[in-house]
């Protein structure tokens, strides 16, 4: 069965440096899949390749949205990949810090709107209706993730964990088929991490969105993911269920720097 995301032999070179080496991956509909590995393994570079921020040197990236045909995304502009149904958050928070919490979510609805320049200038009834729908949908998403009471706050005034959640709400505003989360729990305390884990499960279960996450919190990864891919030095070294990966000698060596002992 084909996946929502099918990646075949993706490699990425930066000059003489091979950052990714023939990486294969599949994410199926409704799955939560994790991509893990030591710092510098190439995980974020991989995210950048599948979202077309980088054009892979070699390989194929295919994406199948809920209501659409299987599409090769190599070479597409990143905004078109988002419009196709692939949304992401970033390792470093990238909010519009001087805009309100609500406005940060509203701006992500742009890829789902129909009004053009003339509509914005003359604002006919259809455009005004669309604007109301954008506000309503954005507020619904804030309520969904528990930030609706802060809708009028500037994004920069939110606590760190809430800013992370706001990034997820903004990604959800694009109506994705696949949600990519790049270290969503980074910098969070244990209570915030546990809350985030439940939110990710809720998004998958209630919104029918496949999720691919990069994360260093192994407790979160092992309890949340159905399958795990492990990278080291730009190469996949293991894949499987959490139980399988946790017992793989190559994974133990990559994380502990020593051979596993029987």
N, C-alpha and C positions, 0 to 999 in steps of 0.2 A: 504494500500500500504506500502511495506517495505521501510525502509530508507537507505541512504548511511551509516548511523551509527545507530545501535540499541543497546541500553544499558538497561539491565534488572537487577534490584535489586543489583547493585554493592555496596559492602561494603568494607571498608579498615580499618584494625586494625593495630596499632603500639603498641605492647605490650598490656597494658590494656586500651589504648586510642582508641576509635572508631572515626576515622577521617571522614569516609563516612558511611552513614547508608541507605542501600537499595535505591540507587539512580537510577531512570529510566530516559531515554532520547532517543529521536529520532531526527535525522537531515535528512531531505529529500534532494533529488537532487536539486541543484540550490537555496537552502535556505540560508539566513543569520540568524543565531540563536545566541543569546547572553546568557551567563551564568553570573549572577551577584550575589552579596551578600557582606556582610560586610567582612573586613579583618579577616582571620582565619576561614572562613566558609567552606573551603575545596575545593575551586575551582581548584587551581593548582594541588592538590592531585588527583582530578578527571581527569584532563588532563593527569597526569602521569600514571594513571590506564588505560586509553583508548589507550595510545600510548605504553603500555607495559614497561615503565620505572619501574613501580610498578606492581606486580602481585596482582590483587584484592583478598582479603580474601574470598569473596563470590561474586556471580553474573556472568553475561555473557556480553561480549562485542563482537558484530558482526559488520563486516564492508563489504560493497559491493562496490568494485571499478567499474569504468566505463566499463572496458573491463575485467570482471572476475566474478567469482562465490562468493556468500556470504561466508565469512570466519570468523571463531571464532578466535579472536586475543589474547585471554587469554593465557599467557605463551609464546607467540612468542617473539623472540628477537626484540628489538626496530628497528634495521636496516631493518629487514624483514617487519615490519609494515610500515616503510617508503617506501620500495620498492613496497609494496602492493598498496600504493596510499594515505597514511595519513601523511601529513607534518605539522610541527608546528614551531612557534617561542617561545621564552622564556621570562619570566617576567624580568629577568636580561639579558642584551644583551650578546650573546655568539658568537661573531665574532672572526675570526682569525685576531687579530689586527695588526700583523706584515706582513700580506699578503696583496696583492693589492685588490682593490674592485672587479676587474674582477676575480681574483683567488678565492675569497670567494664564488662567484657564481659557478665557474667551479667545485670546489671540491664537490658540491652537486650533480653534474651530475654523480657521480661515480655509483650510484645505477641503472643508465640507460645505462651503457656502457657494452661492451662485451669482450674487450681485457683483457687477463690475463697476467701472469708474462712473458711468452715467447713472447707475442706480444709486451710488453713494452721493452723487451731486444732487439728483432730483428727488430721491427717497420716495418712490411710489409705495403703494400699500404693501406690495409683495416684499419689498426690501425692509420696510418697518416690521413686518411680520417675522421675517428671517432674523432680524436683530433681536426681537423679543425671544425667539426660540434659542438663540445663542446664549443670551443671559440666563434663561431658564435651565438649559442643559448644563451650563457651566456651574450654576448654583447646585443643581442636583448632584454633580460629581463631587463638589466640595462637601456636600452633606454625606455622600457615600463614604468619603475617607475621613470624615469627622472634623473638617475645617470650616464649616459653613458659618460658625459664629465669628470667625475672623475674616469674613469675605471682604471687608472694607479696609483691613489693615494693609500697610505696605509690606510686600513680601520680605523685605530685609529685616522687618521687626519680628518675624516669626522665629520661634526656637529652632535650633538646627534640625531636630527630628521632624518637625512640622514642615520645614522647607523641603526635606526629602520626600515627604508625602505629597506636597504640592507638585513636585516634579512628576510624580506618578499620575496625579489628577490631570495635569496638562497633557501627558502622553495619552491618557485615556480619552481625552477630548477629541482626538483624531479618529476615534472609532476603529481601533486596530484589530487585526486578526492575530497578530503576534506582537507581544510586548517584550522588549529587551531592557533588562535592568542591569546597569553597570555598577556593582558594589552598592546596592541600595541601603545596606545596613552600616556602611562605613561611618564611624564616629558616633554611632548610637550606643546608648546604655542598654543593659540587658532587658529592661522593661520595654523600651522602644523597639528593640529587635524582635521581641516576642509579639508585640502588637503588629509590627510590619509583616511578620510571618503569617499571621492570621489574615491580614489584608490581602496578601498575595494569593493565599488559598481562596479567599472570598472572590477575588477578581476572576480567577480561573473557573471556579464553580458556578458563579452567578452570571458572569458576562461571556462565558464560553470563549475565553481568550487563551491561546497558548502562550507560555512564558519561558523565556530563556534568560537566565541570570548568571552574572559573574559575581562571586561572593567569596570572601575569605573566612567568614564565620562558619566553621565546619559543622557546628551543632545545627545551625539553621539549614545549611545545605543538606545534611543527612536526613533531617526530619521533614524537609519540604519537597525535595526533588524525587521524581520517579526514575530518572536516569541522569547519569553524570558523565561528562567528558573531562578528561584531565590532559592539560598541556604542559610541556616543558621545553624551553628553548625553541618555541615555534612549532613543535611537533606534537601530535596526539600520541600519548603513551598508554592511555587506557580509556575504556568506556564500559558502562554497565550500570547495574542497579547500585544504590548506596552500599549494600552489603558486599557486592562483588568488588567494587572499587576500593573500599576500605581495607580489603584483604590482599590487594594486588601488590606484590613486592616492588614493582616499579614506582607505584604511587608512594609507598612508604619511603623508598629511597629518595624520591624527589623532595619529600617534605622533611625527612629526618636526616638526609645526607649520609645514610648508611644502608647496608644491605639488611634485608629482613632476615631474622633468624627463626628457624622452625621451633 
